[in-house]
Amino acid sequence: MVSLRFLAQLVGVLTVVYAQGGPKNIEPDLYYPRQPDSPYSYPSPNATGNGGWDVAMAKAQRFVDRLTLEEKVTICTGNGFPPEPGVSDHTCQGNINSIPRVNFTGLCYADSDTGIGNAHSYGTGFPPGVTAASTWNRELIRARGFAIAEEFKVKGIHSVLGPVLALGRTVGGGTNFEGFGADPYLIGVAGYETVHGHQGAGVQAEVKQYLAYDGQQYNRTYYSSNMDSKTLHEILVWPYAEALRANPACVMTSYPYVNNSQASQNSYLINDILKTHLGFQGYTQSDWFALKSGVAAILGGMDQDMPGVAANGGNWSYFGSNYTAAVHNGSVPEWRLTDAAVRILTPYLFLGQDRGYPKVNLVDDPRLAISDAQRQRHRTVAQEIAAAGTVLLKNTPGKMGLPLRKPTTIALFGPAAGQNPYGPNQYGYGIGADPYEVTLAEAYNGSELNSGIELTIGIAQGTLAGGGGSGSTFYPRLVDPISAIQQRAAEDLTLVDWSTSTNLAVAAAVAKRATVCTPVVSSFSGESTDRNLTLLHNGDELIRAVADNCDNTIPIVQSVGPVNMEAWVEHPNVTAIVWANLGGQELGPALVDILYGNVNPSGRLVYTIARNTSDYAQAYIVKEPQPYPQINYTEGVSVDYRGFEKDDKTPRFWFGHGLSYSNFTYSDLEVNKQADLDEAISTPLKYVADAPGGDSRMYDVAVVVSFSIHNDGPYDGTEIAQLYLQLPEEAENPTKILRGFDNVQIRDGETQNVYLYLTRKDISYWNTVLQNWVTPRGEFGVHVGASSNDIRLTGTFIL
């Protein structure tokens, strides 16, 4: 469907479009015929100030009125390729130059959403997004966002390049760990809370990468993610709509093509969906070197080019002087440039960054004047998230399993149990995730291998605190499992033994003399580094060798995403499995908290772990056809657990699964519609947003679901109550879908009442004929439980 929603209203741009042979899509074809083909939408709408932005936008308009054309272009163009780590001028990952004439000091952008990135030091190394989401705890997710941004502000950085709202669809995708899992509802909640956290500290949040950059790194600037309209809106766009309700400053676009239209110049995605349907009031920014055009991208809705130079190097820019020329020759109307500049300056003024904001200081040399952003309270937050994001997959309570009760001997196994011999900060870019595939000379001198990406010495050796690439951070300290367990074991005079080698005979010998055996295994990926689902360092064989010789074996898995654990998961001597995700700098103390019961496990999986790799919707990296591989979302809306349920496949562990040291009983389900709901849904929703996130009526409470949870003991604990909704047949959603959750803290023997609220959008679906959200009539199924497959209470309501 071709969207020309504003074309008739803004006649002035017609001359531009017609001059290029329109009205038509002005984006160059990759090839012909191009299938599927993305719709298009021109012109790019101006910001309106809706959603509380009006005062800041008025100030931004007055500010922009004072700028020359060239100065407005400066606001929209990064100042060049970021310097490499280790050099004296290595500062921000992206910069907007200052304009001294109007007292504008410029803008500084930096990674990452796990803490201060780009190899900068003197900040906290937080757990990444996948671990934060695994807490299913809104308060902790927001606290993490706030703490990260506090540190950015100390350094004078204006904007966090995050959070990541990508769907973890490609199970081996390199950057999945940066995001919040595989369900759009959960991703949306985590994005909303993180944006509030970042901007509550006065730092801009950039939700990214819009759109359909769902993990795969191979050929990421050339493959196309292809999906139908229902999948686009219900799965891919949903998290952005939720995050936009928190008023993020910026939406960063992505590398791939979407339905064969490059995301950074896809006018339908940016002009129509983002700026019109979702009412986005901030600015769009290209991911670094993602831009492939100038005029097409600008008219397609792109506001700012980062880093301001093209990927092929040099100083040539799609924006910059070429933007100025395009305005002069009429290819771009000046009002489009003005709106872009206003959009960029509005959050800068909204957050008060023009008044007393710290000067940029990313100096890392301790002999110079550094800005140390670390805070003790941030260490506490990091450890709490690492513990709360740890998932207990399996347990045999009693003499075996967890929690530990003054064990006689603990033995730890595997390289991931100890420190990286090359230091704690070897999580850079690289193709060979297993360090044994890379020689020392290659690692230090750089090896192109298959991609031209230089390798980093020590990749994936030692305990795994995070993934690689721009989503990594610099750890000021990293407490490994051996160190942390030794400190705790001293209180009980427990003997601690270990073998961090990959020698299976040594592991077997050590296991024979221990009463508790904990192999620590890992799976690594990162930007530019996709992976398979096999554990590193022969982890499967290590676990089997230990379990064959120790009747109380408790594997600890540090992983960026699902792994295949069928080789050992049912071994009779595997008494518990701890899914540690990626714990950041405090992973050791957090692990001790879980193992010894200082923290009752409450983490839940944010994806499904399959029995067979082939059971995933995209089990393998897509490489064909060349030169533009086509990634087809053939599962439609049946993502992750929905697909397993639809296809009647039983995974090893379901989405939402996680055990506790306590037992919980659910009861007293009540489902109550709002009194005016039937009347309210008789009025159709509007496509054009009246506030960020869409038609504000979508977020009115429609149904209240209440129930009780009793903690049967024997410990105080936190239960993650989950609500899944089965829509009427009209919605064409074949399975139940997550539509609510809460982390409920309950003391041993006590009962808590829980209330979950369904909005009108929660009970609606995307109608592909009307191209809008529609609330269906009929019977809705309400399912409340402890995971997507562990349903404790069921109910219904009828519209």
PEQUI-V670563 format. One record per helix or strand. SS is the DSSP state (H for helix, E for strand). FROM is the first residue (numbers start at 1). TO is the last residue. Records with the same first field share a line. If there is no record, write none. Layout:
# PEQUI-V670563
SS = FROM-TO  FROM-TO
This chain:
# PEQUI-V670563
H = 11-19  54-65  69-76  100-102  129-134  138-154  176-178  184-200  229-244  263-265  267-277  295-299  320-328  334-350  376-388  415-417  435-437  440-445  469-471  481-492  504-511  539-547  584-595  613-615  641-646  677-680  696-699  729-731
E = 77-77  94-96  99-99  104-104  107-110  159-160  164-164  170-170  204-210  224-226  250-253  257-258  261-262  283-285  304-305  391-395  409-413  468-468  495-499  516-523  526-526  529-529  553-559  574-581  609-609  618-618  630-632  653-653  659-659  663-673  691-691  694-694  701-713  717-726  737-746  751-759  764-767  772-775  779-785  791-798
